[in-house]
Amino acid sequence: VGPVHSVTEDRSALLASCYRESLRVADALGARTVAFPAISTGVYRWPLDDAARIAVETVRATDTAVEEVTFVLFDDRAYQAFTARTA
């Protein structure tokens, strides 16, 4: 579960924590691969471009034994937002 987006409060650290903590749990379980959705971009209304930036930057910066992270995305718009961050 990710945070609800707020225009009055910066909750970026909470969103980043979702990815970091998931990778921490994956490490504890010995997982080598992890698949993530675009956390909080649906009913929690997080702007897609910002969510993609936070997700990709956080996953790249997190020290983990996970060898492969896949972002499983709902549509072409989400794919484009995440692809723009992974290039």
N, C-alpha and C positions, 0 to 999 in steps of 0.2 A: 504494500500500500504506500503510495506516495503522498506528498503534501498537496493541499489545495492551493492553487496559485492565488496570490494576493497582489493588488496594485498598491496597497498601502504598507506592506511589510515584505522585506526581502527574505524569502524562504529558500533561496538557492542552496544554502548549506544543507538543508533538510533533504532536498532532492538529490544532491550529490551523495549524501549519506546512504540513501537507498541503494545506490550502486556499490559503494564501498563495503557496506555491511553484507550485501548479497555475495560479493566476492570473498569476504572473510568467511562466511558460512560455507561457501563452495570449497575454500581451502580446507576448512575443518573436516569436510566430508570427503576430501580427496578428489573432488571433481576436476576434470581436465578441461571441460567445456561448459559454457553457460550461455543461455539465450535470454535476452531481455526484450520486453516491449518498450515502447516509448512512454516510460512511467509518467503519470500525471497529465498526459496530453489529451485525455478524453474528457470525461465528466468533471475532472478537476481543473480543466481550462488552462493548463500551462501552455504558453505560446510555443509552438512546435520548434521554431528555430532556436529559441533559448534553451529549451529542453534538450535538443540535439547537442548543442554546444556543451551543456553541463554533463550530459551522459558520456560523450566521447572524451572530453577532457578528463573527467573523473576516472573512467576506466583506464585510460592511458597512464594516468599518474598513480594509480593504485598498485602497490607492490603485492603481487599475487602469483601463485603457482599455476593459476588457470592459464591454459595454453591458447584457448580460442574463445572469443566472445562474439556472439552473433546478435545483432539487433533484428528482431522480428517485427516488421512494421505493417501497419494497416493498409496503407495506400501509397500511390506514387508520390504524393506531396510529402509524406513522412520520409519515404525513401530518399527523395531529393534533399531534404533537410539534413538527414544523417550523412548522406554521401558527400555533401558539401563540407562536412566537418572531418571526414576521414581521408580526404585527398592530400 
